[in-house]
């Protein structure tokens, strides 16, 4: 159903005098307080917990100002590597542990395995000093903190696969120690943090387990880690305090939740965005079926009208997070999440909506259809769960010959842009790369993103005047 394709804190010690003031957020309120209050109370954080923290044991928390050594499981990926670079930049000693041979080899040579704004410079400054790469799990054993960038994917029946995470944790447990802080970083099915804590505590009693979800957009993770608020949670008081201090070294604001709250919060964020994109895509489809340009309507209703400012552009809502996390929330509630399920039906139908426009214009059988952009979002090389691959498959089913290009993606069957523009009978912009924005194609083209500023309906060729005004480039590339 989806397209193709588809890790810090401070040491504990007996001297609590090193605790410093920091910005803290409780229940949505930000205040300045002494971190020493948590340690002075024997590890209990100074927020009244009540029944919301039932089952979380209280440990004595002892900290010093010594920067931690950190091992990151999955450290060469889109979430792990920006975190590792941020921690190294803050002075931590970081080891990126991964089994991706290609990414490890590229990093060892000082090259980034994917696009990440500002990463090359940070990598060059820290590689071989306080940033290391390895494919040997024993490098995790003596770390103060181990961050796990492994989440809970969904299977072919849209059910969460929690066992995959638990199996990995079980496999790596022999390389951990009971004095570590073990941080789960990727999206988790609600309750997974508690299950990991229970599993690790059986073999490593005393280990601290925390869930601190990543909230970054691929390609701009370094900047966003330092600028966005970071949610932290812990299965023990000591885990919570250690996790908070870890992320205070690289983030401006830290917000505390319980593990279940944090797990749901992460899912809510992605489901909210997926549903919002689904609304825009539904509106687009309604307009397209009636030969109305969605972008003319949208421009009129959002102009100088704040209550409609949040209406997104249409486009392919894809990538490794939004669809998967919406389906995880559906499974949690239990398979009774009609808003999310309806958004899935609408968003997954967008490639078919595009093809319907093409077929209303001409018989596409034996026609060459150029697909511009195979990444799941604009100006990115990330093809995970990209709907451009689904579009390609559907065109083949309809008897068309898809010809694909992307300036950022490296796949052996991709063609150069000039070749696609020369050979194609029809064009579709599947990823809103800015390098396409000034194209003036001779062929009929469907541009669901309105990147060309010609409108959302199929155009018979570039007209002399744009019909829909300008849309923000940020909106056009905002799919995570």
N, C-alpha and C positions, 0 to 999 in steps of 0.2 A: 504494500500500500504506500509505503514511503519511497523516496528516491534512494539512490545508492549512497553507501558509506554511513555508512554508518557502520609543595604541598606546603624567635618566636615566642615571646614569653620570656620569663626570667627564672633562674635557678632558685630552688628552695633552700633556705639556710635559716639559722636561728636568729639572725640579726634583722629585726623588723624596722629598724630606724631608717632604712633606705626608701621606705614607701614615700611616694610623691603625690602631689595633687594632680588630678586629671579630670578631664571632661567625662561625665558619666550620664547615662540615660536610663531612667527607670520608668517603665510603664508609659513611655512616650515623653517623659519630662527630662530635660537636660539640666544637670546641676554640677557644681564643682564640689568635690569632697575628697577627703584624704583616703587614699587606698589603704593606709595603715589601719583604718577602722576595721577592715575585714580581717586583717591578721591579728589585731589586738583582741578581737572577739573570739579567738580560737578558730578562725577560718570561716565564721558565718558572715556572709555579706550583710551590709547594713540595711537591706531592704527586707521588710516583713514578708515572709514567704507564704505562710498559711498553707492551705490544702493544695495550692497550685504546685508545690514542690514535694508533694508526697512521694516517698520512695527514693529521694535523693539524700544520701548520707552526708554528714558534715565532717570534713577532715580539717586538721590543723594546717594552716597555710603559712609557709615560711618562704621569704623571697629575698634575693639580693639583686643588685643592679648589674650582675654579670649577664651578658648577652648569651642566649641559648645557642646550642648547635642544633640544626634542624635537618631532618631527612624528609624528603617529599616523595611519596609513592605516586607514580604517574607524573613525575616532575618535568617531563619534556612535552607535555600536552598544552592545550590552549588555556587551561585553568592553572595547572601546576607551574608552568614556566614563568608567567608573569609574577606569580606569588614568590617563587624562588628568587627571581631578580630583585623584587622589592625588598625581600628580607636581606639579601646580600648587600643591597645598597644601604640598608639601615645598619649594617655592621655584623649581622649574624653570620655564622659559619654554616653554609648550606650545601647539602649534597642532593642532587637530583637523581633519584633512582627510577629507572624505567627499563622496559624490555623492548622498546622501539629502537632497533639497531640503526635505522636510517637517521632518526632524530638525534640519537646519541653521537653518531659519527659527525654529523653536521655541527653540533654544539661543541664537540671536542676540537673542531677546527675553527671555532669562533663564529660560526654562521647560524643564523636563526632558521629553524625548520618550517616556519610559517611567518606570515606577516604580523608584526606587533610594533606599533608606533613607539619609537624611542628605545627599543630593546637592544639593538645592535651596540649602541654606545655603552649601556650598562653591562652587557655581556663582555665586551672588550675590557672594561675596567676591572672586573671581578673574577673572570674565569681563571682558574689556576691559583687564585689567592684565597678568597673565602667563598668561592663557588666551584663546585666539583660535580662531575657526572659519573654515573656508574650503573652497571647492569647486575651487580652482585648484591643480593639482599642483606648480606651480613653488614653492610655499611650502616644499616639502621640501628644496629645493636647498642652502640654507645651514644646515640643522640639523646639530647634532652627532650626534644619534641619530634614526633613523627606525624606528618600531615598526610592524610590519605585522600587522593583525588580519584576516588572510585565511588560512583553513585549506584542507584538502582534503576537499571534500564527496564523497558517493557518488552514482553515477548510478542510473538506474532498474533496473539489473542488480546493484546493490549493490557495484559496483566503485569504488575511490577515483579521484577526478578530479584527479590531481596536475598535469595540464597546465593547468588553470585558474589555479592559483597561479603556475606558471612563466610563463604568458602575461601575467598582471598584472605580475609582476616585470619582465619584458622591456619592457612598455609604460611602466613608471615609471622605468626605469633612466636615461633621459635627464634625469631630475629629481633624481638622486642624485649624490653625489661620492665619490671614493675614500678620503676621510679619515673617512667616517661609520662608525658602528656601526649595522648593520641587524639589528633584532631581530624574529624570527618569534615570534608570540605564540599563535596559535590551534593547535588540534590538527592534527598533520601525520602523513601516512603515513610509516612508517619509511624513512629515506633521503632524504626531501624536503629537509631542511636542507642536506645535502651537495650536492644538485642545484642548489638556489638559490645556494649559495656558488660552485659551479663556473660557473654561468651568469653571475653578477654579476662574478666575477673576470676573465672574458674581456674585459669592457668597462670595468671599474673595478678594475684590479689594486691590491691593498692594502686594499680595503674589508673591514671586519670583519663577519662574519655570526654571529649567535647564535640559539639557540632557547631561549626562556624561557616555558614554557606557563602560560597562565592556569589558575587552580584555584578560581575563585570561583563562587558560586551566584548566579543572576540575582536582582536585587533587594536583595542585601546585599553587593555587591562592594566598596564603599568600606571597610566594616569588615573584610572578610576579607582584602583585600590587605595591610592593616596587621598582621593577626594570624596569618595562616597562613604556613608556610614556603614560600619561593619556590625552585623548581628552576631552575638556570641551566646553560647549556652553550654552548660556542663552537667554531667551526671552526678558530680560531687561539687561541693563548695570550692575545694582546691582546684578542681578542673576549671571551674568558671573563672576564678581569679587568675589562674595561669594563662588561660586562653585570652582573657581581657588584656593582660599585660603584654602578651605576645602581639596582639593586633594594635595595641596602642603605640607600639614602636613603628608602625607603618601607616596607620590610619588616623584621621583627625577626630573622628567620633566613633564611639563604641556603644552599642545598645544591647542590653541583656534581656534574654528571654529564657524560658524553660526549653529543653530540647524539643518537646512536642510542638510548642508554639513556634520555634524556629523552623522546624520541618514544614509545618503548615504555611508559615509566612513565605518561605521560599516558593512553595507550590502556588500560593495565592498570587504572587507577583507574576509568575509566568503564565498562569491561567488567565489572569486579568488581561494581560497584553494579547494573548491568543484570542480571547473573546472579542476584544476591541478590534483587532484586525479582522475577525470574522464578521463583525457588524459592517465595517467598511466594504469588505468583499461582497457581502450580501447586497448592500446598496449598489455597488458597482454592477453586479449581475442583473439586478432589477432594471437598472438603466440600460445596460447593454442589450437586453432582450427586447427593449422598446426603442432602440436606436436613439437613446439619450446619452449624452456625455456626462458621466458621473462628476467629472472635474469642473464642469460649468456649474452644476448644481452645488457641489461642495464649496467652490469659491464664493458663491453668492451667500450661502448660509453661514459660513465662518467669518466672513469679512466684518470686522468691527462688532462682532457678537461673541463676547467671551464665553457664553455658555456652550458654544459649539466648537471652541478652540481645540478640544481634544479629539475631534473626529479624525481618524488616521486617513492616510492615502490607502488606496487599494494596492494589492500586490501579492506575491507569493509568501505566505506566512509559513516559514519552514525553519530548518536548523535543528540542532541536537537537543533543544530544551523545551520550546513552547508546546509542541504537540505531545511529547512524552510526559511532561509534567502535568498537563491538563488531563491526560488519561490516568495518571497515577492518582490524582485528586478524585477522579470519577470512581476508580476502584476502591478508594478509601471510604466513599460515602454511600452506600456500597453500590456502585454502578448506577447511581441515581443523581446524576449531575447533568440535567438536560441542557443547560447553558453551554457547558464545555463540549458536550457531545454534538450539539448543533453547530457550534463553531468549527469542530473538526470536520463535519460534513461539508460545510461551506468552504473552508480553507482548502481542503483536499480536492474540492471540485474545481478550483481555479484553473488548473491546466485544461480541463475539459471546457470551461467557459471560454477560454482563449480559442480553443479549436473550433468551438461553435461559431465564434465570430469569423474565423477564416472560412469555414464551410458555408456560411451565409453569403460570403463574397464570391466564392468559386469552389469548384470541385477540386479538392486537394490531392486526390489520388494521382500518383506519379508526379506530383509537384515537389520541388525542392524547397524546404522551409528552413530558413536560417534562424538558429537560436542564438541570440546574443547574450552571453553570460551563463555560466553553469554553477557559480557559487550560490549559496543560499541567501546572500545579501550583497549589497553594493560594495565595491572597492575592497573585496576580501578574496582570499584564496581558499576559503573553507567551503567544501562541498557537502558536508555532512547533512543528510536528509534534505538535500536541495530538491525542490519540486521541478526544477529544470529537467532532471532525469526522468521524472514521471511524464512531463510534457513530451520528451523525446520518445519514450515508449509508446505513448498514445498516438503520436503521429505515425509511427511505424505500423501500428494496428490499423490505422485509417488508410494505409497504402501510400503515405507520403514518404519522402526521403529527407530526414532531418540532417542538417549540416550545422555543426556546433562550433562555437569559438568562445574563448575567454582569455583575456590578457594576464590574469593572475593564476589560473589553474593549469597544472601540468598533467595532461593526460594524452596518451599516444594518438588517440583518434580525433583530437581537436584540430581544427583548421585555423589558418590565419584570418583575421578580420577581412582583409581585402578579398580573399578568395571567397568567403561566404557572401560578401556584398556583391561580388561579380556573378556568382552562380545561382543564388537563391531567387526563387519566384515570389516568395513571401517571407516576411521577417517577423520575429517576436523578440521583444526585449524581456528576457527572463530574469536578469539580475541588473539592477540599476547602477552599473559602473559609470562614473562620471565621464570617462573617455567616450562614452556613446552619446553624451548630451548634445553635442553639436553636429551629429550626423544629419545628413539630408538625403535619406534613401530614395531611390527611384521606385522601389517596390512598395506594395501595400504592406503596412506594418501595424501590429498590435502592440501598444505600449501601456500596459496596465498601471504602471507607476507614474505616468505622465512625465517621464524624464525628458522627453523632447519638447514638452510644453505645447503639444499639439492636441491634447485631449486623450481620453481613454478609449474611444472607439477606434475601430480599424480605420486607418488613413490610407487613401489610395496613392499616397506619395506625399512628400513634404509640401504643404501649402505655403503660400507666401507669408501668411500671418498666423501666429499662434492664437488658439481659441480659448485657452483656459488660464492664462496668466502663469505666474511663477509659483512653484511650491518649494518649500525648504528642502535643500539637499539632505539635511539631517533626517527629515521625515522619510525621504526616499530610501535611505540606507538603514533605517532603524529596526531591522528584524534581527533578533538574537537567536 
